[in-house]
């Protein structure tokens, strides 16, 4: 019976070159995403809408929202970080929540 040869894998130089290429590509992709979206995530509109919706539902449990109160809350900063992603979407979510409508983001397909 012949002894089995041990597989050595790819040459060390080729492995290092492939690893360096993968790291370079990953860094380039991460740089592009940061440059493109900066501090705002790509799904920021959804975050803003849901933030306004949830805020209105919480308030509506205790009292009725006045006309213009959603926009006023957004202007005064009550929406927090979600409202900074997309202020219009935050106010739209707040209005939907205050009116008792279902969230537009509910369901599997939008």
C-alpha positions in Angstrom: 0.0 0.0 0.0 1.3 3.4 -1.0 1.4 6.2 1.6 -1.1 9.0 0.8 0.3 12.3 -0.3 -0.7 15.3 1.8 -2.5 18.0 -0.2 -0.7 21.3 0.4 -3.4 23.6 -0.9 -2.6 26.6 -3.1 0.8 28.1 -3.1 1.3 30.7 -0.3 1.9 33.5 -2.8 -1.3 32.8 -4.7 -3.3 32.6 -1.4 -1.9 36.0 -0.2 -2.6 37.6 -3.6 -6.3 36.3 -3.6 -6.8 37.4 0.0 -5.4 40.9 -0.7 -7.6 41.2 -3.8 -10.7 40.2 -1.7 -9.8 42.8 1.0 -9.3 45.5 -1.6 -12.6 44.8 -3.3 -14.4 44.7 0.1 -12.8 48.0 1.1 -13.8 49.6 -2.2 -17.4 48.5 -1.9 -17.6 49.7 1.7 -16.1 53.1 0.6 -18.7 53.4 -2.1 -21.6 52.7 0.3 -20.3 55.2 2.8 -19.8 57.8 0.1 -23.2 57.2 -1.4 -25.3 57.1 1.7 -23.1 58.9 4.3 -24.9 58.8 7.6 -28.3 57.9 6.1 -29.0 54.2 5.6 -30.5 53.1 2.2 -33.8 52.2 3.9 -34.0 55.5 5.8 -37.4 56.4 4.3 -38.9 53.2 5.8 -37.3 54.0 9.2 -38.6 57.5 9.2 -42.2 56.4 8.2 -42.3 53.7 10.9 -40.9 56.1 13.5 -43.6 58.6 12.9 -46.3 55.9 12.8 -45.2 54.4 16.1 -44.9 57.8 17.7 -48.5 58.7 16.7 -49.8 55.3 17.9 -48.2 55.9 21.3 -49.7 59.4 21.7 -53.1 58.4 20.3 -53.6 55.8 23.1 -53.8 58.7 25.5 -55.3 61.6 23.5 -56.2 62.8 20.1 -53.6 64.5 17.9 -54.4 68.1 16.8 -54.2 69.2 13.2 -50.6 70.0 12.4 -49.3 68.4 15.5 -47.3 65.7 13.6 -45.4 68.4 11.6 -44.9 70.4 14.8 -43.4 67.4 16.6 -41.1 66.7 13.7 -39.9 70.4 13.7 -39.3 70.4 17.4 -37.2 67.3 17.2 -39.6 64.9 18.9 -39.2 62.4 16.0 -35.6 61.8 17.0 -33.1 60.2 14.7 -35.7 58.4 12.4 -37.2 61.8 11.5 -33.9 63.1 10.3 -33.7 60.4 7.6 -36.8 61.6 5.8 -38.9 64.3 7.5 -41.8 64.0 5.0 -42.0 60.2 5.5 -42.0 60.7 9.3 -44.9 63.1 9.1 -46.8 60.8 6.7 -46.3 57.9 9.1 -47.4 60.0 12.0 -50.6 61.1 10.2 -51.4 57.5 9.3 -50.9 56.4 12.9 -53.0 59.2 14.2 -55.8 58.4 11.8 -55.8 54.7 12.7 -54.8 53.6 9.3 -52.6 50.5 8.9 -48.9 51.1 8.2 -48.0 51.2 4.6 -45.1 49.0 5.3 -47.2 46.1 6.6 -47.3 42.9 4.6 -44.7 41.0 2.7 -45.0 42.8 -0.6 -45.3 46.6 -0.8 
